[in-house]
Amino acid sequence: MSQDLDTVPWGAQDRFQTHYIVKTNGKAVSHEFLAQTYVKTEGNLGTKKVVGVRWFGGQLAQILNSDEELKGMITKLSYKDAHIWVEPTLTGIRIHGKWKASYELQITNELFAVYDKIAAHVRLKLGSPPI
């Protein structure tokens, strides 16, 4: 049995993410801006529905947990869109969801409103006025 020495190049995967970036204008940010949703669901497979959301992470997660309006907005999203991460980067704070295939990549008005509300909390925590 011989092994083929010409490996198949797989290339780039057909997966994408949408990112919402909040600029920090040179302010140092730390792990207190880390946050991730834990989604409580009902149903199976195609009928899976989000019924609750809890944020885990730094101090920002505590602020997001206290916003009942934001929780209500997230429970109206699809199961895949309800998984949200907030992470500090070198020049800003990134808000994003799961990787998606090209045919399912879209950002709805509801998802944008959720990202925008999270960004408003981030701006307040940074001490800059909401835009």
Chimera marker file (.cmm) of the C-alpha trace (Angstrom):
<marker_set name="trace">
<marker id="1" x="0.000" y="0.000" z="0.000" r="1" g="1" b="0" radius="0.5"/>
<marker id="2" x="1.504" y="3.323" z="-1.013" r="1" g="1" b="0" radius="0.5"/>
<marker id="3" x="0.687" y="6.782" z="0.187" r="1" g="1" b="0" radius="0.5"/>
<marker id="4" x="-0.085" y="9.556" z="-2.275" r="1" g="1" b="0" radius="0.5"/>
<marker id="5" x="2.570" y="12.251" z="-1.873" r="1" g="1" b="0" radius="0.5"/>
<marker id="6" x="0.514" y="14.885" z="-3.654" r="1" g="1" b="0" radius="0.5"/>
<marker id="7" x="-1.783" y="16.134" z="-0.930" r="1" g="1" b="0" radius="0.5"/>
<marker id="8" x="-5.039" y="17.795" z="-1.831" r="1" g="1" b="0" radius="0.5"/>
<marker id="9" x="-4.984" y="21.497" z="-1.000" r="1" g="1" b="0" radius="0.5"/>
<marker id="10" x="-8.223" y="22.263" z="0.787" r="1" g="1" b="0" radius="0.5"/>
<marker id="11" x="-7.870" y="26.017" z="0.502" r="1" g="1" b="0" radius="0.5"/>
<marker id="12" x="-10.014" y="28.552" z="2.277" r="1" g="1" b="0" radius="0.5"/>
<marker id="13" x="-13.182" y="27.360" z="3.932" r="1" g="1" b="0" radius="0.5"/>
<marker id="14" x="-16.522" y="28.835" z="2.932" r="1" g="1" b="0" radius="0.5"/>
<marker id="15" x="-17.235" y="30.336" z="6.384" r="1" g="1" b="0" radius="0.5"/>
<marker id="16" x="-17.776" y="33.956" z="7.374" r="1" g="1" b="0" radius="0.5"/>
<marker id="17" x="-18.573" y="36.116" z="10.404" r="1" g="1" b="0" radius="0.5"/>
<marker id="18" x="-20.009" y="39.588" z="10.798" r="1" g="1" b="0" radius="0.5"/>
<marker id="19" x="-18.098" y="41.807" z="13.236" r="1" g="1" b="0" radius="0.5"/>
<marker id="20" x="-19.278" y="44.971" z="14.949" r="1" g="1" b="0" radius="0.5"/>
<marker id="21" x="-16.246" y="46.956" z="16.142" r="1" g="1" b="0" radius="0.5"/>
<marker id="22" x="-16.327" y="49.609" z="18.871" r="1" g="1" b="0" radius="0.5"/>
<marker id="23" x="-13.219" y="51.837" z="18.681" r="1" g="1" b="0" radius="0.5"/>
<marker id="24" x="-11.456" y="52.471" z="22.006" r="1" g="1" b="0" radius="0.5"/>
<marker id="25" x="-9.489" y="55.525" z="20.790" r="1" g="1" b="0" radius="0.5"/>
<marker id="26" x="-6.267" y="54.277" z="22.346" r="1" g="1" b="0" radius="0.5"/>
<marker id="27" x="-7.761" y="53.410" z="25.741" r="1" g="1" b="0" radius="0.5"/>
<marker id="28" x="-6.342" y="50.221" z="27.214" r="1" g="1" b="0" radius="0.5"/>
<marker id="29" x="-9.000" y="47.544" z="27.630" r="1" g="1" b="0" radius="0.5"/>
<marker id="30" x="-8.721" y="44.327" z="29.576" r="1" g="1" b="0" radius="0.5"/>
<marker id="31" x="-10.508" y="41.078" z="30.228" r="1" g="1" b="0" radius="0.5"/>
<marker id="32" x="-13.346" y="43.003" z="31.930" r="1" g="1" b="0" radius="0.5"/>
<marker id="33" x="-14.772" y="43.492" z="28.410" r="1" g="1" b="0" radius="0.5"/>
<marker id="34" x="-14.990" y="39.746" z="27.699" r="1" g="1" b="0" radius="0.5"/>
<marker id="35" x="-18.545" y="38.436" z="27.469" r="1" g="1" b="0" radius="0.5"/>
<marker id="36" x="-20.264" y="35.444" z="25.915" r="1" g="1" b="0" radius="0.5"/>
<marker id="37" x="-23.886" y="34.328" z="25.837" r="1" g="1" b="0" radius="0.5"/>
<marker id="38" x="-25.127" y="31.055" z="27.238" r="1" g="1" b="0" radius="0.5"/>
<marker id="39" x="-28.410" y="30.264" z="25.511" r="1" g="1" b="0" radius="0.5"/>
<marker id="40" x="-31.248" y="28.284" z="27.107" r="1" g="1" b="0" radius="0.5"/>
<marker id="41" x="-33.432" y="26.567" z="24.493" r="1" g="1" b="0" radius="0.5"/>
<marker id="42" x="-36.561" y="24.488" z="24.032" r="1" g="1" b="0" radius="0.5"/>
<marker id="43" x="-37.264" y="22.056" z="21.218" r="1" g="1" b="0" radius="0.5"/>
<marker id="44" x="-35.046" y="19.941" z="18.999" r="1" g="1" b="0" radius="0.5"/>
<marker id="45" x="-33.144" y="20.461" z="15.757" r="1" g="1" b="0" radius="0.5"/>
<marker id="46" x="-35.195" y="22.651" z="13.416" r="1" g="1" b="0" radius="0.5"/>
<marker id="47" x="-37.732" y="23.619" z="16.095" r="1" g="1" b="0" radius="0.5"/>
<marker id="48" x="-35.093" y="24.797" z="18.586" r="1" g="1" b="0" radius="0.5"/>
<marker id="49" x="-36.146" y="28.119" z="20.098" r="1" g="1" b="0" radius="0.5"/>
<marker id="50" x="-34.253" y="30.468" z="22.411" r="1" g="1" b="0" radius="0.5"/>
<marker id="51" x="-36.115" y="30.955" z="25.707" r="1" g="1" b="0" radius="0.5"/>
<marker id="52" x="-33.415" y="32.490" z="27.892" r="1" g="1" b="0" radius="0.5"/>
<marker id="53" x="-30.004" y="34.145" z="27.762" r="1" g="1" b="0" radius="0.5"/>
<marker id="54" x="-27.259" y="34.576" z="30.355" r="1" g="1" b="0" radius="0.5"/>
<marker id="55" x="-23.962" y="36.396" z="29.849" r="1" g="1" b="0" radius="0.5"/>
<marker id="56" x="-20.665" y="35.052" z="31.218" r="1" g="1" b="0" radius="0.5"/>
<marker id="57" x="-17.337" y="36.852" z="31.397" r="1" g="1" b="0" radius="0.5"/>
<marker id="58" x="-15.971" y="40.027" z="32.959" r="1" g="1" b="0" radius="0.5"/>
<marker id="59" x="-17.675" y="43.120" z="34.358" r="1" g="1" b="0" radius="0.5"/>
<marker id="60" x="-19.349" y="43.826" z="31.019" r="1" g="1" b="0" radius="0.5"/>
<marker id="61" x="-21.204" y="40.504" z="31.307" r="1" g="1" b="0" radius="0.5"/>
<marker id="62" x="-22.722" y="41.633" z="34.608" r="1" g="1" b="0" radius="0.5"/>
<marker id="63" x="-23.917" y="44.862" z="32.975" r="1" g="1" b="0" radius="0.5"/>
<marker id="64" x="-25.415" y="42.954" z="30.026" r="1" g="1" b="0" radius="0.5"/>
<marker id="65" x="-27.160" y="40.506" z="32.401" r="1" g="1" b="0" radius="0.5"/>
<marker id="66" x="-28.926" y="43.411" z="34.096" r="1" g="1" b="0" radius="0.5"/>
<marker id="67" x="-30.417" y="44.680" z="30.800" r="1" g="1" b="0" radius="0.5"/>
<marker id="68" x="-33.778" y="42.911" z="30.502" r="1" g="1" b="0" radius="0.5"/>
<marker id="69" x="-34.628" y="44.650" z="27.224" r="1" g="1" b="0" radius="0.5"/>
<marker id="70" x="-31.448" y="43.242" z="25.638" r="1" g="1" b="0" radius="0.5"/>
<marker id="71" x="-32.299" y="39.738" z="26.887" r="1" g="1" b="0" radius="0.5"/>
<marker id="72" x="-35.750" y="40.045" z="25.313" r="1" g="1" b="0" radius="0.5"/>
<marker id="73" x="-34.226" y="41.156" z="22.022" r="1" g="1" b="0" radius="0.5"/>
<marker id="74" x="-31.819" y="38.181" z="21.995" r="1" g="1" b="0" radius="0.5"/>
<marker id="75" x="-34.572" y="35.639" z="22.727" r="1" g="1" b="0" radius="0.5"/>
<marker id="76" x="-36.323" y="36.783" z="19.532" r="1" g="1" b="0" radius="0.5"/>
<marker id="77" x="-33.234" y="35.913" z="17.439" r="1" g="1" b="0" radius="0.5"/>
<marker id="78" x="-32.616" y="32.544" z="15.811" r="1" g="1" b="0" radius="0.5"/>
<marker id="79" x="-30.685" y="29.928" z="17.774" r="1" g="1" b="0" radius="0.5"/>
<marker id="80" x="-27.511" y="30.476" z="15.761" r="1" g="1" b="0" radius="0.5"/>
<marker id="81" x="-27.677" y="34.289" z="15.955" r="1" g="1" b="0" radius="0.5"/>
<marker id="82" x="-28.234" y="34.233" z="19.741" r="1" g="1" b="0" radius="0.5"/>
<marker id="83" x="-24.653" y="33.039" z="20.336" r="1" g="1" b="0" radius="0.5"/>
<marker id="84" x="-22.740" y="36.296" z="20.746" r="1" g="1" b="0" radius="0.5"/>
<marker id="85" x="-19.165" y="37.043" z="21.851" r="1" g="1" b="0" radius="0.5"/>
<marker id="86" x="-17.660" y="40.351" z="22.982" r="1" g="1" b="0" radius="0.5"/>
<marker id="87" x="-13.840" y="40.445" z="22.903" r="1" g="1" b="0" radius="0.5"/>
<marker id="88" x="-11.240" y="43.194" z="23.289" r="1" g="1" b="0" radius="0.5"/>
<marker id="89" x="-8.706" y="43.584" z="20.474" r="1" g="1" b="0" radius="0.5"/>
<marker id="90" x="-5.704" y="45.875" z="20.064" r="1" g="1" b="0" radius="0.5"/>
<marker id="91" x="-7.691" y="48.793" z="18.643" r="1" g="1" b="0" radius="0.5"/>
<marker id="92" x="-11.247" y="48.139" z="19.718" r="1" g="1" b="0" radius="0.5"/>
<marker id="93" x="-13.831" y="45.791" z="21.110" r="1" g="1" b="0" radius="0.5"/>
<marker id="94" x="-15.274" y="43.226" z="18.740" r="1" g="1" b="0" radius="0.5"/>
<marker id="95" x="-18.864" y="41.957" z="18.907" r="1" g="1" b="0" radius="0.5"/>
<marker id="96" x="-19.578" y="38.906" z="16.745" r="1" g="1" b="0" radius="0.5"/>
<marker id="97" x="-21.550" y="35.708" z="16.379" r="1" g="1" b="0" radius="0.5"/>
<marker id="98" x="-20.924" y="32.199" z="15.067" r="1" g="1" b="0" radius="0.5"/>
<marker id="99" x="-19.246" y="31.313" z="11.785" r="1" g="1" b="0" radius="0.5"/>
<marker id="100" x="-21.746" y="30.920" z="8.947" r="1" g="1" b="0" radius="0.5"/>
<marker id="101" x="-21.669" y="29.510" z="5.437" r="1" g="1" b="0" radius="0.5"/>
<marker id="102" x="-21.891" y="32.027" z="2.609" r="1" g="1" b="0" radius="0.5"/>
<marker id="103" x="-25.504" y="31.147" z="1.784" r="1" g="1" b="0" radius="0.5"/>
<marker id="104" x="-26.674" y="31.841" z="5.367" r="1" g="1" b="0" radius="0.5"/>
<marker id="105" x="-24.566" y="34.946" z="6.025" r="1" g="1" b="0" radius="0.5"/>
<marker id="106" x="-26.827" y="37.879" z="6.713" r="1" g="1" b="0" radius="0.5"/>
<marker id="107" x="-27.320" y="40.458" z="9.408" r="1" g="1" b="0" radius="0.5"/>
<marker id="108" x="-30.949" y="41.225" z="10.082" r="1" g="1" b="0" radius="0.5"/>
<marker id="109" x="-32.259" y="44.470" z="11.524" r="1" g="1" b="0" radius="0.5"/>
<marker id="110" x="-32.955" y="42.645" z="14.800" r="1" g="1" b="0" radius="0.5"/>
<marker id="111" x="-29.398" y="41.280" z="15.032" r="1" g="1" b="0" radius="0.5"/>
<marker id="112" x="-27.936" y="44.695" z="14.211" r="1" g="1" b="0" radius="0.5"/>
<marker id="113" x="-30.105" y="46.258" z="16.941" r="1" g="1" b="0" radius="0.5"/>
<marker id="114" x="-28.752" y="43.723" z="19.466" r="1" g="1" b="0" radius="0.5"/>
<marker id="115" x="-25.127" y="44.430" z="18.457" r="1" g="1" b="0" radius="0.5"/>
<marker id="116" x="-25.822" y="48.173" z="18.614" r="1" g="1" b="0" radius="0.5"/>
<marker id="117" x="-27.306" y="47.909" z="22.118" r="1" g="1" b="0" radius="0.5"/>
<marker id="118" x="-24.293" y="45.903" z="23.319" r="1" g="1" b="0" radius="0.5"/>
<marker id="119" x="-22.014" y="48.539" z="21.757" r="1" g="1" b="0" radius="0.5"/>
<marker id="120" x="-23.879" y="51.274" z="23.673" r="1" g="1" b="0" radius="0.5"/>
<marker id="121" x="-23.103" y="49.442" z="26.939" r="1" g="1" b="0" radius="0.5"/>
<marker id="122" x="-19.454" y="49.121" z="25.883" r="1" g="1" b="0" radius="0.5"/>
<marker id="123" x="-19.233" y="52.849" z="25.091" r="1" g="1" b="0" radius="0.5"/>
<marker id="124" x="-20.735" y="53.748" z="28.476" r="1" g="1" b="0" radius="0.5"/>
<marker id="125" x="-18.245" y="51.469" z="30.241" r="1" g="1" b="0" radius="0.5"/>
<marker id="126" x="-15.401" y="53.073" z="28.267" r="1" g="1" b="0" radius="0.5"/>
<marker id="127" x="-16.628" y="56.482" z="29.403" r="1" g="1" b="0" radius="0.5"/>
<marker id="128" x="-17.405" y="57.722" z="25.921" r="1" g="1" b="0" radius="0.5"/>
<marker id="129" x="-20.870" y="58.984" z="25.004" r="1" g="1" b="0" radius="0.5"/>
<marker id="130" x="-23.134" y="56.675" z="22.952" r="1" g="1" b="0" radius="0.5"/>
<marker id="131" x="-23.396" y="57.660" z="19.305" r="1" g="1" b="0" radius="0.5"/>
<link id1="1" id2="2" r="1" g="1" b="0" radius="0.2"/>
<link id1="2" id2="3" r="1" g="1" b="0" radius="0.2"/>
<link id1="3" id2="4" r="1" g="1" b="0" radius="0.2"/>
<link id1="4" id2="5" r="1" g="1" b="0" radius="0.2"/>
<link id1="5" id2="6" r="1" g="1" b="0" radius="0.2"/>
<link id1="6" id2="7" r="1" g="1" b="0" radius="0.2"/>
<link id1="7" id2="8" r="1" g="1" b="0" radius="0.2"/>
<link id1="8" id2="9" r="1" g="1" b="0" radius="0.2"/>
<link id1="9" id2="10" r="1" g="1" b="0" radius="0.2"/>
<link id1="10" id2="11" r="1" g="1" b="0" radius="0.2"/>
<link id1="11" id2="12" r="1" g="1" b="0" radius="0.2"/>
<link id1="12" id2="13" r="1" g="1" b="0" radius="0.2"/>
<link id1="13" id2="14" r="1" g="1" b="0" radius="0.2"/>
<link id1="14" id2="15" r="1" g="1" b="0" radius="0.2"/>
<link id1="15" id2="16" r="1" g="1" b="0" radius="0.2"/>
<link id1="16" id2="17" r="1" g="1" b="0" radius="0.2"/>
<link id1="17" id2="18" r="1" g="1" b="0" radius="0.2"/>
<link id1="18" id2="19" r="1" g="1" b="0" radius="0.2"/>
<link id1="19" id2="20" r="1" g="1" b="0" radius="0.2"/>
<link id1="20" id2="21" r="1" g="1" b="0" radius="0.2"/>
<link id1="21" id2="22" r="1" g="1" b="0" radius="0.2"/>
<link id1="22" id2="23" r="1" g="1" b="0" radius="0.2"/>
<link id1="23" id2="24" r="1" g="1" b="0" radius="0.2"/>
<link id1="24" id2="25" r="1" g="1" b="0" radius="0.2"/>
<link id1="25" id2="26" r="1" g="1" b="0" radius="0.2"/>
<link id1="26" id2="27" r="1" g="1" b="0" radius="0.2"/>
<link id1="27" id2="28" r="1" g="1" b="0" radius="0.2"/>
<link id1="28" id2="29" r="1" g="1" b="0" radius="0.2"/>
<link id1="29" id2="30" r="1" g="1" b="0" radius="0.2"/>
<link id1="30" id2="31" r="1" g="1" b="0" radius="0.2"/>
<link id1="31" id2="32" r="1" g="1" b="0" radius="0.2"/>
<link id1="32" id2="33" r="1" g="1" b="0" radius="0.2"/>
<link id1="33" id2="34" r="1" g="1" b="0" radius="0.2"/>
<link id1="34" id2="35" r="1" g="1" b="0" radius="0.2"/>
<link id1="35" id2="36" r="1" g="1" b="0" radius="0.2"/>
<link id1="36" id2="37" r="1" g="1" b="0" radius="0.2"/>
<link id1="37" id2="38" r="1" g="1" b="0" radius="0.2"/>
<link id1="38" id2="39" r="1" g="1" b="0" radius="0.2"/>
<link id1="39" id2="40" r="1" g="1" b="0" radius="0.2"/>
<link id1="40" id2="41" r="1" g="1" b="0" radius="0.2"/>
<link id1="41" id2="42" r="1" g="1" b="0" radius="0.2"/>
<link id1="42" id2="43" r="1" g="1" b="0" radius="0.2"/>
<link id1="43" id2="44" r="1" g="1" b="0" radius="0.2"/>
<link id1="44" id2="45" r="1" g="1" b="0" radius="0.2"/>
<link id1="45" id2="46" r="1" g="1" b="0" radius="0.2"/>
<link id1="46" id2="47" r="1" g="1" b="0" radius="0.2"/>
<link id1="47" id2="48" r="1" g="1" b="0" radius="0.2"/>
<link id1="48" id2="49" r="1" g="1" b="0" radius="0.2"/>
<link id1="49" id2="50" r="1" g="1" b="0" radius="0.2"/>
<link id1="50" id2="51" r="1" g="1" b="0" radius="0.2"/>
<link id1="51" id2="52" r="1" g="1" b="0" radius="0.2"/>
<link id1="52" id2="53" r="1" g="1" b="0" radius="0.2"/>
<link id1="53" id2="54" r="1" g="1" b="0" radius="0.2"/>
<link id1="54" id2="55" r="1" g="1" b="0" radius="0.2"/>
<link id1="55" id2="56" r="1" g="1" b="0" radius="0.2"/>
<link id1="56" id2="57" r="1" g="1" b="0" radius="0.2"/>
<link id1="57" id2="58" r="1" g="1" b="0" radius="0.2"/>
<link id1="58" id2="59" r="1" g="1" b="0" radius="0.2"/>
<link id1="59" id2="60" r="1" g="1" b="0" radius="0.2"/>
<link id1="60" id2="61" r="1" g="1" b="0" radius="0.2"/>
<link id1="61" id2="62" r="1" g="1" b="0" radius="0.2"/>
<link id1="62" id2="63" r="1" g="1" b="0" radius="0.2"/>
<link id1="63" id2="64" r="1" g="1" b="0" radius="0.2"/>
<link id1="64" id2="65" r="1" g="1" b="0" radius="0.2"/>
<link id1="65" id2="66" r="1" g="1" b="0" radius="0.2"/>
<link id1="66" id2="67" r="1" g="1" b="0" radius="0.2"/>
<link id1="67" id2="68" r="1" g="1" b="0" radius="0.2"/>
<link id1="68" id2="69" r="1" g="1" b="0" radius="0.2"/>
<link id1="69" id2="70" r="1" g="1" b="0" radius="0.2"/>
<link id1="70" id2="71" r="1" g="1" b="0" radius="0.2"/>
<link id1="71" id2="72" r="1" g="1" b="0" radius="0.2"/>
<link id1="72" id2="73" r="1" g="1" b="0" radius="0.2"/>
<link id1="73" id2="74" r="1" g="1" b="0" radius="0.2"/>
<link id1="74" id2="75" r="1" g="1" b="0" radius="0.2"/>
<link id1="75" id2="76" r="1" g="1" b="0" radius="0.2"/>
<link id1="76" id2="77" r="1" g="1" b="0" radius="0.2"/>
<link id1="77" id2="78" r="1" g="1" b="0" radius="0.2"/>
<link id1="78" id2="79" r="1" g="1" b="0" radius="0.2"/>
<link id1="79" id2="80" r="1" g="1" b="0" radius="0.2"/>
<link id1="80" id2="81" r="1" g="1" b="0" radius="0.2"/>
<link id1="81" id2="82" r="1" g="1" b="0" radius="0.2"/>
<link id1="82" id2="83" r="1" g="1" b="0" radius="0.2"/>
<link id1="83" id2="84" r="1" g="1" b="0" radius="0.2"/>
<link id1="84" id2="85" r="1" g="1" b="0" radius="0.2"/>
<link id1="85" id2="86" r="1" g="1" b="0" radius="0.2"/>
<link id1="86" id2="87" r="1" g="1" b="0" radius="0.2"/>
<link id1="87" id2="88" r="1" g="1" b="0" radius="0.2"/>
<link id1="88" id2="89" r="1" g="1" b="0" radius="0.2"/>
<link id1="89" id2="90" r="1" g="1" b="0" radius="0.2"/>
<link id1="90" id2="91" r="1" g="1" b="0" radius="0.2"/>
<link id1="91" id2="92" r="1" g="1" b="0" radius="0.2"/>
<link id1="92" id2="93" r="1" g="1" b="0" radius="0.2"/>
<link id1="93" id2="94" r="1" g="1" b="0" radius="0.2"/>
<link id1="94" id2="95" r="1" g="1" b="0" radius="0.2"/>
<link id1="95" id2="96" r="1" g="1" b="0" radius="0.2"/>
<link id1="96" id2="97" r="1" g="1" b="0" radius="0.2"/>
<link id1="97" id2="98" r="1" g="1" b="0" radius="0.2"/>
<link id1="98" id2="99" r="1" g="1" b="0" radius="0.2"/>
<link id1="99" id2="100" r="1" g="1" b="0" radius="0.2"/>
<link id1="100" id2="101" r="1" g="1" b="0" radius="0.2"/>
<link id1="101" id2="102" r="1" g="1" b="0" radius="0.2"/>
<link id1="102" id2="103" r="1" g="1" b="0" radius="0.2"/>
<link id1="103" id2="104" r="1" g="1" b="0" radius="0.2"/>
<link id1="104" id2="105" r="1" g="1" b="0" radius="0.2"/>
<link id1="105" id2="106" r="1" g="1" b="0" radius="0.2"/>
<link id1="106" id2="107" r="1" g="1" b="0" radius="0.2"/>
<link id1="107" id2="108" r="1" g="1" b="0" radius="0.2"/>
<link id1="108" id2="109" r="1" g="1" b="0" radius="0.2"/>
<link id1="109" id2="110" r="1" g="1" b="0" radius="0.2"/>
<link id1="110" id2="111" r="1" g="1" b="0" radius="0.2"/>
<link id1="111" id2="112" r="1" g="1" b="0" radius="0.2"/>
<link id1="112" id2="113" r="1" g="1" b="0" radius="0.2"/>
<link id1="113" id2="114" r="1" g="1" b="0" radius="0.2"/>
<link id1="114" id2="115" r="1" g="1" b="0" radius="0.2"/>
<link id1="115" id2="116" r="1" g="1" b="0" radius="0.2"/>
<link id1="116" id2="117" r="1" g="1" b="0" radius="0.2"/>
<link id1="117" id2="118" r="1" g="1" b="0" radius="0.2"/>
<link id1="118" id2="119" r="1" g="1" b="0" radius="0.2"/>
<link id1="119" id2="120" r="1" g="1" b="0" radius="0.2"/>
<link id1="120" id2="121" r="1" g="1" b="0" radius="0.2"/>
<link id1="121" id2="122" r="1" g="1" b="0" radius="0.2"/>
<link id1="122" id2="123" r="1" g="1" b="0" radius="0.2"/>
<link id1="123" id2="124" r="1" g="1" b="0" radius="0.2"/>
<link id1="124" id2="125" r="1" g="1" b="0" radius="0.2"/>
<link id1="125" id2="126" r="1" g="1" b="0" radius="0.2"/>
<link id1="126" id2="127" r="1" g="1" b="0" radius="0.2"/>
<link id1="127" id2="128" r="1" g="1" b="0" radius="0.2"/>
<link id1="128" id2="129" r="1" g="1" b="0" radius="0.2"/>
<link id1="129" id2="130" r="1" g="1" b="0" radius="0.2"/>
<link id1="130" id2="131" r="1" g="1" b="0" radius="0.2"/>
</marker_set>
